[in-house]
Amino acid sequence: MSCATVDSFLIAFPEFRATAETQLTELLAMVELRIDTEFGDMREEAVYLELADTLATRAQGRPARNQRGGESKSVYRGKLNELRQIHALGRRLA
């Protein structure tokens, strides 16, 4: 289990400081269940990126999205996908 906290998340992603702490706490708990332990020491970063993506893709998060080819995709989802690729490559090389 990671040591992900709302305070640490807000340090990494200060753009979400206006979000209510209770909402952040609830979403963090939900995201913790979705992100597998297979990320190992990168799990906390993956949790934070997933939480940022969840927040950014809500109706209130529209400014944090990139529009590509008519599809809405948050910048955080792109970074999480990169982290997944890095992790997968590392497992293959180990």
N, C-alpha and C positions, 0 to 999 in steps of 0.2 A: 504494500500500500504506500502511496506517495505521501509526502508531507505538504500537500497543496493546501494553501489557506487563502482566504479572501484578501487579507492584507498583502501577501506576497503577489497575488494576482494583480492587485491594483498598483503595486510597484512596477511590475512588468508591463502592465497595460493601463496607464493612467487615463486613457481616453474613456474608460468606463467608470470613473469616479462618481459621476452623477447617478449611477444606478443604485437603487436602494440596497442596503447591505443584506436585508432579509432575502431579497430576490437573488442576489449573488450567492448567498449561502445555500439556498435551495437548488439553484442551477448547478453549483459546484458539486453538490452531493449527487445529482443526477448524472453529471458528466463523469464523475469518478467511477460510476458503475459501467459506463459505456466504454471507457478506455481500458484496454486489456493490460495486464501486468507484463506482457511480452515486450513492452518498450524498455523494461529494465530501468537503468539510471536516466533514461530520457522520458520516463513516464510523466513526471511532473510538468515538463515542457509541453508534452502532448495534451495533458489535461487542460493546461492554461490556453493552448491554442484552440482546443475544442470548445471551451467555455467562451472564448472571445468570438469564435465563429457563431456559436449559438446566440450570443447577444447581438452580433452584427447583422444577423439574418432575420431578426425580429423586425416588425414594421418600424419600430423606433430606430433601428440600426441602419437604415438605408444609406446614410452618408459613408459608411465604412465598407460599402460594396464596390466591386469593380464590375463594369458591364463589358462582357466579351461575347461577341456573336449573338447578342440578344439574350444571353443567359446571365442570370445574377449569380455571382460567386464572390464570397468574401475573400479579402486578402489573407485572412487567418486560415481559411480552408486550404489555400494554396501552400502556405507554409507548413501546415500539418501534413499535407500530402508529400511534401519534400522530406519532412522528418520521417515519414513512413518508408520512403524509398531509401533513405540513408540507413535506417535501422534494418531494413530487409537486406541491403547490400552487406552490411556488417555481419549479419547472421550467416550469410552465404560464405563470407570469407573466413569466418571463425572455424 
